[in-house]
């Protein structure tokens, strides 16, 4: 199990749209009402991050490591939670995440 402390939880469309744009390094999680495929961009995020897509049980179902500034990414699977990590953690597919 991976434990991530001090996550900012984003539940509103506005906070999810802003994400990490123009922010200093921090970790955040986006919570969706229903599982869905996610498309992200890294415009105006000036440092690489790792992205974890979680199912409804908070199990890691997809990972995008070292997501670089000014690039795009789309998930293959549908997720209920999306975790953006500016800090380093050790995790693998299938692990459960606690926050």
Phi and psi in degrees as GROMACS dihedral restraints (atoms count N, CA, C in turn):
[ dihedral_restraints ]
;  ai    aj    ak    al  type     phi  dphi    fc
    3     4     5     6     1  -104.5    20    10
    4     5     6     7     1   126.1    20    10
    6     7     8     9     1  -107.5    20    10
    7     8     9    10     1   124.6    20    10
    9    10    11    12     1  -118.8    20    10
   10    11    12    13     1   118.8    20    10
   12    13    14    15     1   -97.6    20    10
   13    14    15    16     1   160.5    20    10
   15    16    17    18     1    59.2    20    10
   16    17    18    19     1    38.1    20    10
   18    19    20    21     1   -80.3    20    10
   19    20    21    22     1   140.2    20    10
   21    22    23    24     1   -86.6    20    10
   22    23    24    25     1   127.4    20    10
   24    25    26    27     1   -95.9    20    10
   25    26    27    28     1   124.5    20    10
   27    28    29    30     1  -111.6    20    10
   28    29    30    31     1   112.6    20    10
   30    31    32    33     1  -113.2    20    10
   31    32    33    34     1   -22.6    20    10
   33    34    35    36     1   -85.7    20    10
   34    35    36    37     1   155.7    20    10
   36    37    38    39     1   -61.2    20    10
   37    38    39    40     1   -39.3    20    10
   39    40    41    42     1   -62.8    20    10
   40    41    42    43     1   -48.6    20    10
   42    43    44    45     1   -67.6    20    10
   43    44    45    46     1   -33.4    20    10
   45    46    47    48     1   -70.3    20    10
   46    47    48    49     1   -37.3    20    10
   48    49    50    51     1   -66.9    20    10
   49    50    51    52     1   -38.2    20    10
   51    52    53    54     1   -74.0    20    10
   52    53    54    55     1   -40.9    20    10
   54    55    56    57     1    52.2    20    10
   55    56    57    58     1  -125.3    20    10
   57    58    59    60     1  -100.4    20    10
   58    59    60    61     1     8.2    20    10
   60    61    62    63     1   -59.1    20    10
   61    62    63    64     1   133.0    20    10
   63    64    65    66     1    58.3    20    10
   64    65    66    67     1    26.0    20    10
   66    67    68    69     1  -116.1    20    10
   67    68    69    70     1   155.7    20    10
   69    70    71    72     1   -74.3    20    10
   70    71    72    73     1   168.6    20    10
   72    73    74    75     1   -58.2    20    10
   73    74    75    76     1   127.5    20    10
   75    76    77    78     1  -162.2    20    10
   76    77    78    79     1   163.5    20    10
   78    79    80    81     1  -100.6    20    10
   79    80    81    82     1   142.8    20    10
   81    82    83    84     1  -144.3    20    10
   82    83    84    85     1   160.4    20    10
   84    85    86    87     1  -129.8    20    10
   85    86    87    88     1   136.0    20    10
   87    88    89    90     1  -104.0    20    10
   88    89    90    91     1   130.5    20    10
   90    91    92    93     1  -111.8    20    10
   91    92    93    94     1   123.5    20    10
   93    94    95    96     1  -106.4    20    10
   94    95    96    97     1   151.4    20    10
   96    97    98    99     1   -65.5    20    10
   97    98    99   100     1   -38.1    20    10
   99   100   101   102     1  -135.5    20    10
  100   101   102   103     1   150.1    20    10
  102   103   104   105     1   -58.0    20    10
  103   104   105   106     1   139.5    20    10
  105   106   107   108     1  -155.0    20    10
  106   107   108   109     1   161.8    20    10
  108   109   110   111     1   -76.1    20    10
  109   110   111   112     1   145.2    20    10
  111   112   113   114     1  -118.1    20    10
  112   113   114   115     1   138.9    20    10
  114   115   116   117     1  -120.7    20    10
  115   116   117   118     1   129.2    20    10
  117   118   119   120     1  -126.3    20    10
  118   119   120   121     1   151.1    20    10
  120   121   122   123     1  -125.7    20    10
  121   122   123   124     1   161.3    20    10
  123   124   125   126     1  -115.6    20    10
  124   125   126   127     1    31.1    20    10
  126   127   128   129     1   -64.9    20    10
  127   128   129   130     1   133.4    20    10
  129   130   131   132     1    62.7    20    10
  130   131   132   133     1    23.0    20    10
  132   133   134   135     1  -114.1    20    10
  133   134   135   136     1   116.2    20    10
  135   136   137   138     1  -100.5    20    10
  136   137   138   139     1    22.9    20    10
  138   139   140   141     1  -149.3    20    10
  139   140   141   142     1   150.1    20    10
  141   142   143   144     1   -72.9    20    10
  142   143   144   145     1   151.5    20    10
  144   145   146   147     1  -134.5    20    10
  145   146   147   148     1   167.2    20    10
  147   148   149   150     1  -107.0    20    10
  148   149   150   151     1   144.4    20    10
  150   151   152   153     1  -121.1    20    10
  151   152   153   154     1   130.4    20    10
  153   154   155   156     1  -116.4    20    10
  154   155   156   157     1   128.3    20    10
  156   157   158   159     1  -101.8    20    10
  157   158   159   160     1   126.4    20    10
  159   160   161   162     1  -116.1    20    10
  160   161   162   163     1   148.9    20    10
  162   163   164   165     1   -83.8    20    10
  163   164   165   166     1  -173.7    20    10
  165   166   167   168     1   -66.0    20    10
  166   167   168   169     1   -16.2    20    10
  168   169   170   171     1   -96.5    20    10
  169   170   171   172     1     9.2    20    10
  171   172   173   174     1    64.3    20    10
  172   173   174   175     1    31.7    20    10
  174   175   176   177     1   -95.5    20    10
  175   176   177   178     1   137.4    20    10
  177   178   179   180     1   -70.3    20    10
  178   179   180   181     1   120.6    20    10
  180   181   182   183     1  -113.0    20    10
  181   182   183   184     1   -13.4    20    10
  183   184   185   186     1  -158.6    20    10
  184   185   186   187     1   143.6    20    10
  186   187   188   189     1  -131.1    20    10
  187   188   189   190     1   135.1    20    10
  189   190   191   192     1  -120.7    20    10
  190   191   192   193     1   106.2    20    10
  192   193   194   195     1   -91.0    20    10
  193   194   195   196     1   146.5    20    10
  195   196   197   198     1    53.4    20    10
  196   197   198   199     1    49.9    20    10
  198   199   200   201     1   -71.2    20    10
  199   200   201   202     1   111.4    20    10
  201   202   203   204     1   -85.8    20    10
  202   203   204   205     1   154.2    20    10
  204   205   206   207     1   -56.6    20    10
  205   206   207   208     1   145.6    20    10
  207   208   209   210     1    61.3    20    10
  208   209   210   211     1    37.3    20    10
  210   211   212   213     1  -128.3    20    10
  211   212   213   214     1   172.7    20    10
  213   214   215   216     1  -119.0    20    10
  214   215   216   217     1   158.3    20    10
  216   217   218   219     1  -154.8    20    10
  217   218   219   220     1   140.8    20    10
  219   220   221   222     1  -128.1    20    10
  220   221   222   223     1   137.1    20    10
  222   223   224   225     1   -74.9    20    10
  223   224   225   226     1   153.5    20    10
  225   226   227   228     1   -88.8    20    10
  226   227   228   229     1   -37.8    20    10
  228   229   230   231     1   -99.6    20    10
  229   230   231   232     1   168.7    20    10
  231   232   233   234     1   -96.4    20    10
  232   233   234   235     1   133.2    20    10
  234   235   236   237     1  -127.6    20    10
  235   236   237   238     1   155.8    20    10
  237   238   239   240     1   -94.1    20    10
  238   239   240   241     1   -27.8    20    10
  240   241   242   243     1  -130.2    20    10
  241   242   243   244     1   144.3    20    10
  243   244   245   246     1  -127.5    20    10
  244   245   246   247     1   121.5    20    10
  246   247   248   249     1  -108.7    20    10
  247   248   249   250     1   126.0    20    10
  249   250   251   252     1  -106.6    20    10
  250   251   252   253     1   119.6    20    10
  252   253   254   255     1  -113.7    20    10
  253   254   255   256     1   113.9    20    10
  255   256   257   258     1   -88.2    20    10
  256   257   258   259     1   -18.6    20    10
  258   259   260   261     1  -103.9    20    10
  259   260   261   262     1   159.1    20    10
  261   262   263   264     1   -84.5    20    10
  262   263   264   265     1   133.7    20    10
  264   265   266   267     1  -138.8    20    10
  265   266   267   268     1   160.2    20    10
  267   268   269   270     1  -103.4    20    10
  268   269   270   271     1   123.4    20    10
  270   271   272   273     1  -157.0    20    10
  271   272   273   274     1   157.9    20    10
  273   274   275   276     1  -139.3    20    10
  274   275   276   277     1   162.1    20    10
  276   277   278   279     1   -55.0    20    10
  277   278   279   280     1   140.7    20    10
  279   280   281   282     1    90.2    20    10
  280   281   282   283     1   -17.0    20    10
  282   283   284   285     1   -72.6    20    10
  283   284   285   286     1   151.5    20    10
  285   286   287   288     1   -90.9    20    10
  286   287   288   289     1   144.5    20    10
  288   289   290   291     1  -112.9    20    10
  289   290   291   292     1   134.7    20    10
  291   292   293   294     1  -114.9    20    10
  292   293   294   295     1   130.6    20    10
